Amino acid sequence: MSFAEKITGLLARPNQAEQMGGIDAPWYMKYAGRLLGIVGAFFCILFGLWNVVGILLLNVSCLISGIIQMVVGFVVMALEAPCCFFCIEYVSDISNKVDARPLWNRAAFYCAIAIPPIILCPGLGSIFACGLVFGTGVIYGLMGLGKKASREDMAAAATSPTQMPPDGGQMQMGTDQHITLMEDPDVWRPT
């Protein structure tokens, strides 16, 4: 495989549904997650370096926060844009394994790793940079939830059973409530 094919393959990943856990998410959500992750990782590294300079003020918690924040930035950058680490071969393998996992795993991981730097040194740099990584986790969490159900499916789920048989069999659904929910326009208007 040539270098150009490798770079093209790495950059084309957001459109591949099997790499995103098989979720049929909109294209803009996939690209928004990748882009916000890359930007957040860059700012984590930048502001993590700024927090490390906090050792000059004898603030050890900001030093530890800055180190953790830079590690968070490198981890998110490696997972979202492995083309930045094309010299390290196993980064692409790790990123492919993470892409094969369900999206809620990535969302929980990003949200969890974004919190410790903010707790250790609650400065503007930590809040902004780690907030972008946290936002990336939120976007992946929304993609993991999937699409909204159709109107008919939501209305069927909203109807309450009118009768429960004593033998524990199938519930009988009332038709009058379904007619009210679907055909009465006054139900849908705000009061």
C-alpha positions as MATLAB code, in Angstrom:
seq = 'MSFAEKITGLLARPNQAEQMGGIDAPWYMKYAGRLLGIVGAFFCILFGLWNVVGILLLNVSCLISGIIQMVVGFVVMALEAPCCFFCIEYVSDISNKVDARPLWNRAAFYCAIAIPPIILCPGLGSIFACGLVFGTGVIYGLMGLGKKASREDMAAAATSPTQMPPDGGQMQMGTDQHITLMEDPDVWRPT';
ca = [
       0.000    0.000    0.000;
       1.382    3.377   -0.959;
       1.658    6.327    1.377;
      -1.098    8.244   -0.470;
      -3.523    5.286   -0.253;
      -2.829    4.958    3.460;
      -3.526    8.652    4.123;
      -6.667    8.540    1.960;
      -7.907    5.493    3.847;
      -7.337    7.139    7.202;
      -9.110   10.352    6.262;
     -12.114    8.589    4.674;
     -13.068    6.790    7.880;
     -16.072    8.901    9.006;
     -18.159    7.799    6.005;
     -17.675    4.092    6.618;
     -20.698    2.786    8.548;
     -19.069   -0.482    9.593;
     -16.244    1.440   11.244;
     -18.676    3.587   13.220;
     -20.318    0.615   14.903;
     -22.866    0.060   12.110;
     -24.909    3.073   13.226;
     -26.773    4.952   10.547;
     -25.850    8.410   11.808;
     -26.062   11.532    9.651;
     -22.868   12.456    7.837;
     -22.605   15.811    9.604;
     -22.654   14.131   13.029;
     -19.813   11.816   12.020;
     -17.693   14.673   10.739;
     -18.644   16.908   13.673;
     -17.467   14.247   16.114;
     -14.161   13.816   14.301;
     -13.579   17.535   13.835;
     -14.476   18.484   17.401;
     -12.257   15.668   18.667;
      -9.286   16.849   16.630;
      -9.751   20.492   17.619;
     -10.297   19.527   21.251;
      -7.174   17.365   21.242;
      -5.113   20.216   19.810;
      -6.336   22.626   22.479;
      -5.810   20.002   25.196;
      -2.177   19.710   24.206;
      -1.746   23.477   23.925;
      -3.454   24.404   27.188;
      -1.957   21.375   28.928;
       1.448   22.821   28.142;
       0.223   26.129   29.563;
      -0.860   24.385   32.770;
       2.520   22.670   33.061;
       4.107   26.116   33.161;
       2.084   26.535   36.373;
       4.975   24.855   38.201;
       6.695   28.240   38.096;
       4.012   29.430   40.508;
       4.565   26.318   42.682;
       1.144   24.965   41.792;
       1.641   21.192   41.698;
      -2.009   20.364   41.002;
      -1.873   22.429   37.792;
       1.312   20.609   36.791;
      -0.391   17.237   37.213;
      -3.501   18.560   35.474;
      -1.406   19.805   32.556;
       0.331   16.457   32.171;
      -2.989   14.605   32.244;
      -4.477   17.117   29.821;
      -1.637   16.622   27.335;
      -2.037   12.837   27.587;
      -5.780   13.263   26.973;
      -4.973   15.378   23.915;
      -2.587   12.798   22.495;
      -5.015    9.918   23.142;
      -7.945   11.734   21.507;
      -5.760   12.809   18.582;
      -4.559    9.228   18.117;
      -8.129    7.898   18.102;
      -9.704   10.618   15.965;
      -6.862   11.362   13.530;
      -4.422    8.454   13.412;
      -2.960   10.004   10.255;
      -1.108   12.403   12.577;
       0.765    9.394   13.970;
       1.439    7.522   10.711;
       5.017    6.770   11.813;
       3.739    4.681   14.736;
       2.147    1.613   13.167;
       0.139    0.321   16.146;
      -1.760    3.601   16.553;
      -3.768    2.795   13.433;
      -4.512   -0.701   14.740;
      -5.709    0.660   18.099;
      -7.850    3.265   16.339;
      -9.437    0.582   14.142;
     -10.256   -1.518   17.219;
     -11.824    1.477   18.951;
     -13.837    2.307   15.824;
     -15.215   -1.245   15.794;
     -16.603   -0.850   19.344;
     -20.064    0.615   20.031;
     -20.193    4.410   20.013;
     -21.344    4.652   23.617;
     -17.983    3.179   24.691;
     -16.116    6.015   23.014;
     -18.592    8.561   24.394;
     -18.169    7.325   27.962;
     -14.380    7.198   27.592;
     -14.117   10.762   26.256;
     -16.437   12.144   28.923;
     -14.528   10.320   31.677;
     -11.035   11.403   30.622;
     -12.103   15.038   30.201;
     -13.111   15.505   33.856;
      -9.891   14.960   35.939;
      -7.892   17.904   34.493;
     -10.788   20.249   35.231;
     -11.044   19.003   38.814;
      -7.302   19.352   39.457;
      -6.869   22.822   37.938;
     -10.165   24.570   37.177;
      -8.759   27.283   34.944;
     -10.150   28.639   31.715;
      -7.702   26.617   29.612;
      -8.641   23.352   31.271;
     -12.358   24.038   31.092;
     -12.252   25.074   27.418;
      -9.973   22.304   26.130;
     -11.446   19.468   28.161;
     -14.923   20.828   27.458;
     -14.291   20.282   23.747;
     -13.286   16.677   24.435;
     -16.362   16.269   26.639;
     -18.472   17.715   23.806;
     -16.965   15.130   21.469;
     -18.114   12.450   23.894;
     -21.597   13.956   23.920;
     -21.746   13.890   20.106;
     -20.680   10.241   20.036;
     -23.268    9.516   22.717;
     -25.975   11.105   20.584;
     -24.851    9.061   17.592;
     -24.943    5.954   19.772;
     -28.582    6.603   20.671;
     -29.574    6.242   17.046;
     -32.369    7.756   15.030;
     -35.669    8.900   16.432;
     -38.591    6.547   15.943;
     -41.373    7.293   13.488;
     -44.510    9.113   14.627;
     -46.570    5.934   14.496;
     -44.055    4.006   16.623;
     -43.933    6.767   19.240;
     -47.732    6.998   19.357;
     -48.006    3.228   19.766;
     -45.499    3.323   22.613;
     -47.340    6.214   24.270;
     -50.712    4.493   24.396;
     -51.494    2.909   27.722;
     -53.165   -0.474   28.004;
     -56.828   -0.294   29.034;
     -57.215   -3.877   30.143;
     -54.785   -6.347   31.607;
     -55.997   -9.942   31.403;
     -55.949  -11.783   34.727;
     -54.037  -14.722   33.270;
     -51.086  -12.505   32.332;
     -51.549  -12.850   28.579;
     -51.251  -10.239   25.853;
     -52.352   -6.709   26.801;
     -55.334   -5.294   24.955;
     -54.775   -1.809   23.604;
     -57.586    0.708   23.684;
     -58.498    2.148   20.305;
     -60.167    5.292   21.601;
     -56.931    6.772   22.943;
     -55.098    5.989   19.711;
     -57.784    7.807   17.738;
     -57.555   10.778   20.097;
     -53.776   10.958   19.865;
     -53.541   10.619   16.108;
     -56.598   12.412   14.749;
     -57.509   15.132   17.240;
     -55.484   18.257   16.362;
     -56.338   19.886   19.718;
     -54.204   17.320   21.522;
     -51.089   18.473   19.646;
     -51.664   22.212   20.165;
     -50.179   23.885   23.224;
     -52.752   25.017   25.758;
];
